[in-house]
Structure formats: structure tokens, C-alpha cells
């Protein structure tokens, strides 16, 4: 029982870290110019659609 609870907690922590990194990536992309986004194959509308 204890081991499975620990696994749930670890999974929740991992999910929170992933979500935080995803938000960070989206914010970073949001600060790029339209030309920079186009250089990497994205449009401004894609930033929040992808994240």
C-alpha cells in the first residue's frame, strides 16, 4: 500500500514539473517575433495551440 501511494505522489510531482516546463516553453516562444517563429516553422497561433 505504501509503495503505491509513493508512486502516485511521484507521478503527480512529475506531472507538475512537466506542466511547468510546458508553460515556460510557451512563454519563451511567445516572446519570439513572427519572423523567428516562422524560421522554426511556427505561427503565433500555434504557440498556445501546441501548448
N, C-alpha and C positions, 0 to 999 in steps of 0.2 A: 504494500500500500504506500509506504513512504517513498519508494523509488518512483512510482508512477506519478506521485504528486510533484516530486522534484523535476521529472521530465516535463510536466505541464508548465511549471514555473519557468524552466529553461526555454521552453518553446515560446512562451509569452514574452520573455525578455528578448529573444531573438527576433520575434515579430516586431517589437517596438523599435529595435535597432534598425531593422530593415526599413520600417516606415519613416524613421527619422532621416536615414540616408537618402531615401527616395525624395522626401521633401527638400533636402539640401540640394540634391541634383536638379530638381525642378527650379528652385530659386536661382541656382547658378546659371542654368540655361535661360531663364527669364531675363537675366542681365545682359545677355549677348545681343548684338544688333541683328537686324533681319538678314544682313549680308553674311554675318558669321554663322547664323543658323542655317542659311542656305548652303554655305560651304560644307556643312556636315549633314546635309540632306534633310533638314527640318524646316518647318514653317512655324511661326509664332503659335498658331492654334494647336500645333502638335505637342507643344511642351506640356500643357496640362492634360491633354488627351492621353498622352503616353503615361503620365504620372498621376 
